[in-house]
Amino acid sequence: MTQNRSLVLRLLLFFAGAGVIILAFFLLTSGRELTGIDAFVWISIGSMYLVFFLPFFFSVLNVGNFSIKAPSLPPVWLSIFLYIGISIANIILLVFVPFISLNISIIVQSILLFSLGVIFYFAYFASLHAGNVAAEEASKKQYLKQIKPRAQSLLLAVNGLPSEHEKTQKTLRQALEDIRFISPVNDGMGNELEMQIIRSLNVISELCGGISTGAYPVSLETEAEKLRAMVKERKLLRN
C-alpha cells in the first residue's frame, strides 16, 4: 500500500469513528438541555478518541527517510492507554461521587493533556534524533558499500595476473587488503578520497582486463601505486 492510500484509509477510519461519536451524542442528548457535566463528559470522550487516533498518523510522517517512523510508538501507546484509563476514572468519579466537583475534573483532565503533550514531544524528537543519526551513518557508508565489494571482485583479477606483474600484484593485494580496514567517517575529505578510490578501482579493473586479453598497459603499476597511496591516506582518517 502506498503512503497516500494508507493516509486516505486512516482518514476514512478516523471520520467514520468520529461520525459514530457524533451520532451517539445526538441520540443520547436530544430533547434535553446539556449540563456542564454533560459537556465535560462528551468533550472528554472526543479528546480520548483524538488522542487514541494520533499514532495512526505518526507513521506517515517523513523524517528525512520514509523508512524511519516517528515518534517511537511503544511509550506513546502506553501513555495513551494511561490517559484514557485515568480520563474514564475521572468521568466516573465526577458523575457518581458527589464531592468531586466539575472544576476538579477539568483541572485533572488539563493536567493529563499537558502530560501527554510532553510525552509526545519527547517521543517525537527522540525518534527524529534517531532518524538523523541513522541517515548520517548511512551517508558515511554510501561509498564504502561500493568500494569493498569492488575490491573483493578486483582481487580475483589481480590474482590472475601473469608472473611478470608480480610487483604490481603485491602492491594491489596490499591496497585491497587495507580497504577491509577502512572505517566510516563523517568527513568531506573522506568522501572525496572514497570517490577517487572507486574511480581508481574501475581503472585498474579495466587495465587488468586488458592484460587478460594480451595487452600490456604500462600504466597499471602507476595506477596501483596511486591506489595504495589513496587507501593508506583514507585508512588514517578516523572520527
C-alpha positions as CSV (number, residue, x, y, z in Angstrom):
1,M,0.0,0.0,0.0
2,T,1.4,3.4,-1.0
3,Q,1.8,6.2,1.5
4,N,-1.1,8.3,0.0
5,R,-3.5,5.3,0.0
6,S,-2.6,4.5,3.6
7,L,-3.2,8.1,4.7
8,V,-6.6,8.1,2.9
9,L,-7.6,4.9,4.6
10,R,-6.7,6.2,8.0
11,L,-8.6,9.4,7.4
12,L,-11.7,7.4,6.4
13,L,-11.5,5.3,9.5
14,F,-11.0,8.4,11.6
15,F,-14.0,10.2,10.2
16,A,-16.1,7.1,10.5
17,G,-15.3,6.8,14.2
18,A,-15.9,10.5,14.7
19,G,-19.3,10.1,13.0
20,V,-20.3,7.3,15.4
21,I,-19.4,9.5,18.4
22,I,-21.4,12.4,16.9
23,L,-24.4,10.2,16.3
24,A,-24.3,8.8,19.8
25,F,-24.1,12.4,21.1
26,F,-27.3,13.5,19.3
27,L,-29.2,10.3,20.2
28,L,-28.3,10.4,23.9
29,T,-28.7,14.2,24.4
30,S,-31.7,15.1,22.2
31,G,-34.7,16.5,23.9
32,R,-32.9,17.8,27.0
33,E,-30.6,20.7,27.9
34,L,-26.9,19.9,28.4
35,T,-25.4,20.4,31.8
36,G,-21.8,21.4,32.5
37,I,-21.1,17.8,33.4
38,D,-22.7,16.5,30.2
39,A,-20.5,18.9,28.2
40,F,-17.4,17.8,30.1
41,V,-18.1,14.1,29.6
42,W,-18.6,14.5,25.8
43,I,-15.6,16.7,25.4
44,S,-13.5,14.1,27.3
45,I,-14.8,11.3,25.1
46,G,-13.9,13.4,22.0
47,S,-10.4,14.1,23.3
48,M,-9.9,10.5,24.2
49,Y,-10.8,9.5,20.6
50,L,-8.5,12.1,19.1
51,V,-5.6,11.0,21.3
52,F,-6.2,7.4,20.5
53,F,-6.0,8.0,16.8
54,L,-2.9,10.2,16.8
55,P,-0.3,7.3,16.5
56,F,-2.1,6.1,13.3
57,F,-1.0,9.3,11.7
58,F,2.5,9.4,13.1
59,S,3.8,6.6,11.0
60,V,3.1,8.6,7.8
61,L,5.3,11.5,8.9
62,N,8.5,11.7,6.9
63,V,11.8,12.2,8.9
64,G,14.4,12.5,6.2
65,N,13.9,8.9,5.2
66,F,10.5,7.2,4.5
67,S,11.6,4.1,6.3
68,I,12.0,6.0,9.6
69,K,8.8,6.4,11.6
70,A,8.1,9.0,14.3
71,P,7.6,9.0,17.1
72,S,8.7,5.9,18.9
73,L,5.3,4.2,19.4
74,P,5.6,1.9,22.5
75,P,5.9,4.8,25.0
76,V,3.3,6.8,23.1
77,W,0.8,3.9,23.2
78,L,1.5,3.3,26.9
79,S,0.8,7.0,27.7
80,I,-2.3,7.0,25.6
81,F,-3.8,4.0,27.4
82,L,-2.9,5.6,30.8
83,Y,-4.5,8.8,29.6
84,I,-7.7,7.0,28.5
85,G,-7.9,4.9,31.7
86,I,-7.4,7.9,34.0
87,S,-9.9,10.0,31.9
88,I,-12.6,7.3,32.3
89,A,-11.9,7.1,36.0
90,N,-12.2,10.9,36.2
91,I,-15.6,10.9,34.4
92,I,-16.9,8.1,36.7
93,L,-15.8,9.9,39.8
94,L,-17.4,13.2,38.6
95,V,-20.7,11.5,37.8
96,F,-21.1,9.2,40.8
97,V,-19.1,10.8,43.6
98,P,-20.9,13.9,45.0
99,F,-18.0,15.7,46.5
100,I,-16.0,15.7,43.2
101,S,-16.7,19.0,41.5
102,L,-16.6,19.8,37.8
103,N,-13.7,22.2,38.4
104,I,-11.6,19.5,39.9
105,S,-12.3,17.2,37.0
106,I,-11.4,19.9,34.5
107,I,-8.1,20.5,36.3
108,V,-7.3,16.8,36.3
109,Q,-8.1,16.5,32.6
110,S,-6.0,19.5,31.8
111,I,-3.0,18.1,33.7
112,L,-3.5,14.8,31.8
113,L,-3.5,16.5,28.4
114,F,-0.4,18.6,29.3
115,S,1.5,15.5,30.5
116,L,0.5,13.6,27.3
117,G,1.7,16.5,25.2
118,V,5.1,16.5,26.9
119,I,5.4,12.7,26.3
120,F,4.5,13.1,22.6
121,Y,7.0,16.0,22.3
122,F,9.9,14.0,23.7
123,A,9.0,10.8,21.9
124,Y,8.8,12.6,18.6
125,F,12.1,14.4,18.9
126,A,13.8,11.2,20.3
127,S,12.8,9.5,17.1
128,L,13.8,12.5,15.0
129,H,17.2,12.4,16.5
130,A,17.5,8.6,15.9
131,G,16.4,9.2,12.3
132,N,19.1,11.8,11.8
133,V,21.8,9.6,13.3
134,A,20.7,6.7,11.0
135,A,20.8,9.0,8.0
136,E,24.2,10.3,8.9
137,E,25.6,6.8,9.4
138,A,24.1,5.7,6.0
139,S,25.7,8.8,4.4
140,K,29.1,7.9,5.8
141,K,28.9,4.3,4.4
142,Q,27.5,5.1,1.0
143,Y,30.8,4.9,-0.8
144,L,32.3,2.2,1.4
145,K,29.4,0.0,0.4
146,Q,30.6,0.3,-3.2
147,I,34.4,0.1,-2.5
148,K,34.6,-3.1,-0.6
149,P,32.6,-5.4,-3.0
150,R,34.6,-3.9,-5.9
151,A,37.9,-4.6,-4.1
152,Q,36.9,-8.2,-3.5
153,S,36.0,-8.6,-7.1
154,L,39.2,-7.0,-8.3
155,L,41.3,-9.2,-6.1
156,L,40.3,-12.2,-8.3
157,A,41.6,-10.4,-11.4
158,V,44.8,-9.3,-9.6
159,N,45.5,-12.9,-8.5
160,G,45.1,-13.9,-12.2
161,L,47.8,-11.5,-13.5
162,P,50.8,-13.1,-15.2
163,S,54.0,-13.6,-13.2
164,E,55.8,-10.6,-14.8
165,H,53.4,-8.3,-12.9
166,E,54.4,-9.8,-9.5
167,K,55.4,-6.4,-8.1
168,T,52.2,-4.8,-9.2
169,Q,50.3,-7.8,-7.8
170,K,51.9,-7.3,-4.4
171,T,51.1,-3.6,-4.4
172,L,47.5,-4.2,-5.3
173,R,47.0,-7.0,-2.8
174,Q,48.3,-4.8,-0.1
175,A,45.9,-1.9,-1.1
176,L,42.9,-4.3,-1.4
177,E,43.7,-5.8,2.0
178,D,43.9,-2.4,3.6
179,I,40.5,-1.5,2.2
180,R,39.0,-4.0,4.5
181,F,40.1,-1.9,7.5
182,I,38.7,1.4,6.3
183,S,36.2,2.8,8.8
184,P,33.3,5.2,8.0
185,V,34.0,8.8,8.8
186,N,31.8,11.9,8.8
187,D,34.3,14.0,6.8
188,G,34.2,15.6,3.4
189,M,37.8,14.7,2.7
190,G,37.0,11.0,3.4
191,N,34.1,11.1,0.9
192,E,36.4,12.7,-1.7
193,L,39.1,10.0,-1.2
194,E,36.5,7.3,-1.4
195,M,35.2,8.6,-4.8
196,Q,38.8,8.7,-6.1
197,I,39.4,5.1,-4.8
198,I,36.2,3.9,-6.7
199,R,37.5,5.6,-9.9
200,S,40.9,4.0,-9.4
201,L,39.4,0.6,-8.8
202,N,37.4,0.9,-12.1
203,V,40.5,1.9,-14.0
204,I,42.6,-1.0,-12.6
205,S,39.8,-3.4,-13.4
206,E,39.9,-2.2,-17.0
207,L,43.7,-2.5,-17.1
208,C,43.6,-6.0,-15.7
209,G,41.0,-6.9,-18.2
210,G,43.3,-5.6,-21.0
211,I,46.2,-7.7,-19.7
212,S,44.0,-10.8,-19.8
213,T,43.4,-10.3,-23.5
214,G,47.1,-9.9,-24.3
215,A,47.6,-6.2,-23.9
216,Y,50.3,-4.7,-21.8
217,P,49.2,-1.5,-20.2
218,V,52.2,0.3,-18.8
219,S,50.0,2.5,-16.6
220,L,48.9,-0.5,-14.4
221,E,51.9,-0.1,-12.0
222,T,51.4,3.6,-11.7
223,E,47.7,3.2,-11.0
224,A,48.4,0.5,-8.4
225,E,50.8,2.9,-6.6
226,K,48.2,5.6,-6.8
227,L,45.5,3.4,-5.3
228,R,47.8,2.2,-2.5
229,A,48.6,5.8,-1.5
230,M,44.9,6.8,-1.5
231,V,43.9,3.8,0.5
232,K,46.7,4.4,3.0
233,E,45.6,8.1,3.4
234,R,41.9,7.1,3.7
235,K,42.7,4.4,6.3
236,L,44.3,7.0,8.5
237,L,41.1,9.0,8.7
238,R,39.1,8.4,11.9
239,N,36.1,10.1,13.6
